[in-house]
C-alpha cells in the first residue's frame, strides 16, 4: 500500500499540532506517494506498523488517489467521514494541471503558494533520502516568500527542466 500526507497531515507537520515521536515524524516525511508502507518500515527508522496505522487513523496519511504515478501523487484520498460509506467517491484535491498560457501575474501570493506547494513537495519528495532535508524545508514553509527562498535549492537539486512547472506556479 502506498500512502501520502493528507492536507491535515501537512498542516499538522507545519504547526506541530499533533504530537509525533521523532521516529514517527521521520517516517511520516518519507510518505511521498512513491514509497510503500513496506519501504518505509524497512528504511531503518525504527517505526512499527502500529505507528503508521495511528497516523492513518489521525488522518495524517491517506492512500494515493487514483493511480500511483508521480503526477497523481499529490491527490490524497482522505479518510472517510464517519457517516460516509467506504466506497464513496473520493473528494481528494487534484494536482494543478500545467497551463498552456502564462498565468495571471496578478494572482495573490497565497494562491501562488497553494498552486506551487504540491509541486515543490512532489519534486523534493522524489529525491528520496538525498533530498530529505530539502523536503523538510519545503514542508516547513507556510508562505509564498518562504517557498520562493527555497526555489534556488530546489532548482539545484532537481535541475532546470523539472523545476520549470514550479517556477511557473510561483513566479508566472
GUBAZA-907766 format. One record per residue (C-alpha): residue in one letter; chain; x, y, z. Coordinates in pm, whole numbers. Example, Ala and Ser with C-alpha at 12.3 -4.5 7.8 and 13.67 -1.06 7.14 Angstrom:
+------+------+--------+--------+--------+
: code : unit :     px :     py :     pz :
+------+------+--------+--------+--------+
:    A :    A :   1230 :   -450 :    780 :
:    S :    A :   1367 :   -106 :    714 :
+------+------+--------+--------+--------+
//
This chain:
+------+------+--------+--------+--------+
: code : unit :     px :     py :     pz :
+------+------+--------+--------+--------+
:    X :    A :      0 :      0 :      0 :
:    X :    A :    128 :    347 :    -89 :
:    X :    A :     44 :    636 :    141 :
:    X :    A :     94 :   1013 :    119 :
:    X :    A :     45 :   1303 :    355 :
:    X :    A :   -306 :   1446 :    365 :
:    X :    A :   -377 :   1818 :    386 :
:    X :    A :   -436 :   1766 :    757 :
:    X :    A :   -101 :   1589 :    773 :
:    X :    A :     80 :   1878 :    605 :
:    X :    A :    -86 :   2121 :    843 :
:    X :    A :     -2 :   1908 :   1147 :
:    X :    A :    360 :   1885 :   1032 :
:    X :    A :    388 :   2263 :    990 :
:    X :    A :    205 :   2361 :   1306 :
:    X :    A :    318 :   2062 :   1514 :
:    X :    A :    -41 :   2036 :   1630 :
:    X :    A :    -24 :   1656 :   1654 :
:    X :    A :    239 :   1512 :   1883 :
:    X :    A :    456 :   1268 :   1686 :
:    X :    A :    762 :   1090 :   1819 :
:    X :    A :   1086 :   1171 :   1637 :
:    X :    A :   1069 :    828 :   1470 :
:    X :    A :    710 :    880 :   1362 :
:    X :    A :    794 :   1226 :   1228 :
:    X :    A :   1090 :   1094 :   1028 :
:    X :    A :    883 :    809 :    884 :
:    X :    A :    589 :   1045 :    818 :
:    X :    A :    810 :   1260 :    598 :
:    X :    A :    905 :    956 :    387 :
:    X :    A :    544 :    903 :    279 :
:    X :    A :    561 :   1082 :    -56 :
:    X :    A :    324 :    877 :   -271 :
:    X :    A :    606 :    669 :   -416 :
:    X :    A :    721 :    458 :   -123 :
:    X :    A :    510 :    171 :      3 :
:    X :    A :    441 :    110 :    370 :
:    X :    A :    686 :   -181 :    346 :
:    X :    A :    958 :     50 :    209 :
:    X :    A :    912 :    294 :    496 :
:    X :    A :    914 :     14 :    753 :
:    X :    A :   1237 :   -118 :    602 :
:    X :    A :   1402 :    228 :    589 :
:    X :    A :   1554 :    174 :    931 :
:    X :    A :   1362 :    445 :   1114 :
:    X :    A :   1256 :    208 :   1392 :
:    X :    A :    890 :    268 :   1311 :
:    X :    A :    629 :     -2 :   1369 :
:    X :    A :    322 :    -78 :   1161 :
:    X :    A :    108 :     34 :   1456 :
:    X :    A :    266 :    381 :   1437 :
:    X :    A :    169 :    407 :   1070 :
:    X :    A :   -183 :    284 :   1142 :
:    X :    A :   -212 :    551 :   1413 :
:    X :    A :   -109 :    824 :   1166 :
:    X :    A :   -372 :    695 :    918 :
:    X :    A :   -638 :    692 :   1192 :
:    X :    A :   -546 :   1050 :   1283 :
:    X :    A :   -599 :   1148 :    920 :
:    X :    A :   -235 :   1245 :    868 :
:    X :    A :   -178 :    985 :    596 :
:    X :    A :   -408 :    857 :    323 :
:    X :    A :   -389 :    626 :     25 :
:    X :    A :   -283 :    768 :   -307 :
:    X :    A :   -597 :    860 :   -501 :
:    X :    A :   -639 :    715 :   -849 :
:    X :    A :   -317 :    586 :   -998 :
:    X :    A :      6 :    592 :   -804 :
:    X :    A :    209 :    766 :  -1070 :
:    X :    A :    401 :   1080 :   -983 :
:    X :    A :    150 :   1312 :  -1148 :
:    X :    A :   -122 :   1197 :   -912 :
:    X :    A :     94 :   1155 :   -601 :
:    X :    A :    -44 :   1477 :   -456 :
:    X :    A :   -407 :   1361 :   -485 :
:    X :    A :   -477 :   1204 :   -149 :
:    X :    A :   -784 :   1002 :    -63 :
:    X :    A :   -885 :   1149 :    270 :
:    X :    A :  -1011 :    910 :    533 :
:    X :    A :  -1390 :    893 :    501 :
:    X :    A :  -1606 :   1085 :    743 :
:    X :    A :  -1780 :    864 :   1000 :
:    X :    A :  -2112 :    874 :    808 :
:    X :    A :  -1954 :    827 :    461 :
:    X :    A :  -1971 :    480 :    302 :
:    X :    A :  -1627 :    326 :    248 :
:    X :    A :  -1676 :    300 :   -130 :
:    X :    A :  -1790 :    660 :   -171 :
:    X :    A :  -1605 :    863 :   -434 :
:    X :    A :  -1301 :   1048 :   -305 :
:    X :    A :  -1315 :   1422 :   -254 :
:    X :    A :   -938 :   1448 :   -282 :
:    X :    A :   -799 :   1759 :   -447 :
:    X :    A :   -644 :   1715 :   -787 :
:    X :    A :   -296 :   1847 :   -852 :
:    X :    A :   -270 :   2166 :  -1057 :
:    X :    A :   -263 :   2096 :  -1428 :
:    X :    A :      3 :   2251 :  -1649 :
:    X :    A :   -121 :   2561 :  -1826 :
:    X :    A :    -61 :   2640 :  -2189 :
:    X :    A :    -68 :   3015 :  -2143 :
:    X :    A :    105 :   3235 :  -1886 :
:    X :    A :    -67 :   3259 :  -1551 :
:    X :    A :   -218 :   3585 :  -1440 :
:    X :    A :     68 :   3772 :  -1277 :
:    X :    A :   -192 :   3946 :  -1061 :
:    X :    A :   -259 :   3630 :   -859 :
:    X :    A :   -224 :   3684 :   -485 :
:    X :    A :     87 :   3536 :   -330 :
:    X :    A :   -115 :   3295 :   -113 :
:    X :    A :   -278 :   3150 :   -428 :
:    X :    A :     65 :   3112 :   -586 :
:    X :    A :    180 :   2930 :   -273 :
:    X :    A :   -122 :   2698 :   -285 :
:    X :    A :    -51 :   2619 :   -650 :
:    X :    A :    324 :   2570 :   -602 :
:    X :    A :    340 :   2383 :   -271 :
:    X :    A :    221 :   2043 :   -405 :
:    X :    A :    467 :   2069 :   -692 :
:    X :    A :    755 :   2154 :   -458 :
:    X :    A :    677 :   1866 :   -223 :
:    X :    A :    645 :   1628 :   -516 :
:    X :    A :    982 :   1736 :   -658 :
:    X :    A :   1171 :   1722 :   -329 :
:    X :    A :    993 :   1407 :   -213 :
:    X :    A :   1108 :   1236 :   -532 :
:    X :    A :   1469 :   1292 :   -432 :
:    X :    A :   1445 :   1026 :   -164 :
:    X :    A :   1689 :   1035 :    124 :
:    X :    A :   1923 :   1252 :    -83 :
:    X :    A :   1670 :   1534 :    -63 :
:    X :    A :   1535 :   1458 :    284 :
:    X :    A :   1641 :   1789 :    441 :
:    X :    A :   1524 :   1992 :    143 :
:    X :    A :   1189 :   1814 :    159 :
:    X :    A :   1167 :   1900 :    530 :
:    X :    A :   1240 :   2263 :    445 :
:    X :    A :    968 :   2271 :    181 :
:    X :    A :    716 :   2107 :    412 :
:    X :    A :    806 :   2359 :    680 :
:    X :    A :    709 :   2655 :    463 :
:    X :    A :    383 :   2833 :    521 :
:    X :    A :    416 :   3139 :    299 :
:    X :    A :    487 :   3224 :    -61 :
:    X :    A :    804 :   3409 :     36 :
:    X :    A :    948 :   3109 :    222 :
:    X :    A :    885 :   2886 :    -77 :
:    X :    A :   1046 :   3136 :   -317 :
:    X :    A :   1356 :   3140 :    -94 :
:    X :    A :   1389 :   2763 :   -141 :
:    X :    A :   1347 :   2779 :   -519 :
:    X :    A :   1724 :   2801 :   -597 :
:    X :    A :   1794 :   2497 :   -377 :
:    X :    A :   1515 :   2300 :   -544 :
:    X :    A :   1644 :   2402 :   -889 :
:    X :    A :   1996 :   2287 :   -795 :
:    X :    A :   1866 :   1955 :   -664 :
:    X :    A :   1627 :   1856 :   -944 :
:    X :    A :   1753 :   2050 :  -1243 :
:    X :    A :   1608 :   2333 :  -1453 :
:    X :    A :   1382 :   2107 :  -1664 :
:    X :    A :   1195 :   1959 :  -1371 :
:    X :    A :   1165 :   2285 :  -1179 :
:    X :    A :   1002 :   2473 :  -1470 :
:    X :    A :    644 :   2397 :  -1363 :
:    X :    A :    722 :   2506 :  -1006 :
:    X :    A :    876 :   2831 :  -1129 :
:    X :    A :    567 :   2895 :  -1342 :
:    X :    A :    339 :   2837 :  -1044 :
:    X :    A :    545 :   3062 :   -818 :
:    X :    A :    662 :   3336 :  -1049 :
:    X :    A :    445 :   3308 :  -1360 :
+------+------+--------+--------+--------+
//
